[in-house]
Amino acid sequence: MNILEKIVQHKRIEVAEAKKGISVDELKEKSLFNRTCYSLRESVLDLDRNGIIAEFKRASPSKGIINDRSDVSEIAKAYEQNHVSAISVLTDSEFFKGTLDDLVAVREAVKIPVLRKEFIVDPFQITEAKAYGADIILLIAACLSSKEIKEFSAYAKKIGLNVLLEIHNEEELKDNKFDTIDAIGVNNRNLIDFSVSIQHSLDLASLIPVQYIKVSESGISDPDTIKLLKNEGFQAFLIGENFMKTEDPAQAIQDFVKHI
Ligand SMILES: O=P(O)(O)OC[C@@H](O)[C@@H](O)c1c[nH]c2ccccc12
């Protein structure tokens, strides 16, 4: 079994457990569920913002612990002060050491779109995302059928969330061009062997229809890469490790944005 299959298998068990603890109706009664979400598109197109989707990431299956010292609210505020377009929060605990509490903390700390970075395999997690403060959900094409992507994205839109679809290749793009998707992200990291290449983004850029916000994800560590990706039409850039692995992520984002 590859790592992605392991994560998804574990996720299905976790979701079954979570469902025993709370019902969809109870999730919908939570105060954060009843809220108008910030628009990812508006934030990315806002000229006062820089297109970065900055991620709070404690650990990953490829790197192990990245940062277990930083305070989630402080980092979120530092990201916002440095004009990022959105903040991504890992909520997977088993492989990334994140929690839904992290998501709530970020929601309470900032007034920009927040992405629940999660392996979504069940609509329950979409209701949960809204109930715990997210504005955006991630759907990973490698984990879902085209039918699921269509249905899950329609449900997310229905409850007012923005949808980011993550793809790795042309096939996944071709099969999933739904109008319930707001943004398409090309993951430069292969989720099976963890190899990273910006070339994935460069190769797929021109194939992504203009109706979608174009996002390049993972392995971005050099401001010059942002310039290159912008030239190819990318509007948003998902960056985690480059900030989180430093002694002072708040300082790291400040230094980075000076050069883009
Ligand atoms: O830390 P990086 O290399 O800057 O990458 C951030 C983000 O793109 C990455 O965490 C990610 C992209 N897609 C995912 C799906 C699940 C978990 C994590 C991810």
The ligand as an SDF file (V2000), in Angstrom:
LIG
                    3D

 19 20  0  0  0  0  0  0  0  0999 V2000
    5.2320   22.5280    2.4970 O   0  0  0  0  0  0  0  0  0  0  0  0
    5.1790   22.8020    1.0350 P   0  0  0  0  0  0  0  0  0  0  0  0
    6.1340   21.9790    0.2310 O   0  0  0  0  0  0  0  0  0  0  0  0
    5.3440   24.2870    0.7620 O   0  0  0  0  0  0  0  0  0  0  0  0
    3.7160   22.3870    0.5340 O   0  0  0  0  0  0  0  0  0  0  0  0
    2.5630   23.0040    1.0550 C   0  0  0  0  0  0  0  0  0  0  0  0
    1.2950   22.2590    0.5410 C   0  0  0  0  0  0  0  0  0  0  0  0
    1.2210   22.4340   -0.8370 O   0  0  0  0  0  0  0  0  0  0  0  0
    1.3430   20.7840    0.9140 C   0  0  0  0  0  0  0  0  0  0  0  0
    1.3410   20.7000    2.3040 O   0  0  0  0  0  0  0  0  0  0  0  0
    0.1880   19.9780    0.3420 C   0  0  0  0  0  0  0  0  0  0  0  0
   -0.3380   20.0970   -0.9020 C   0  0  0  0  0  0  0  0  0  0  0  0
   -1.3490   19.2480   -1.0880 N   0  0  0  0  0  0  0  0  0  0  0  0
   -1.5180   18.5300    0.0370 C   0  0  0  0  0  0  0  0  0  0  0  0
   -2.4610   17.5440    0.3410 C   0  0  0  0  0  0  0  0  0  0  0  0
   -2.4420   17.0070    1.5940 C   0  0  0  0  0  0  0  0  0  0  0  0
   -1.4940   17.3800    2.5300 C   0  0  0  0  0  0  0  0  0  0  0  0
   -0.5530   18.3670    2.2450 C   0  0  0  0  0  0  0  0  0  0  0  0
   -0.5670   18.9490    0.9880 C   0  0  0  0  0  0  0  0  0  0  0  0
  1  2  2  0
  2  3  1  0
  2  4  1  0
  2  5  1  0
  5  6  1  0
  6  7  1  0
  7  8  1  0
  7  9  1  0
  9 10  1  0
  9 11  1  0
 11 12  2  0
 11 19  1  0
 12 13  1  0
 13 14  1  0
 14 15  1  0
 14 19  2  0
 15 16  2  0
 16 17  1  0
 17 18  2  0
 18 19  1  0
M  END
$$$$
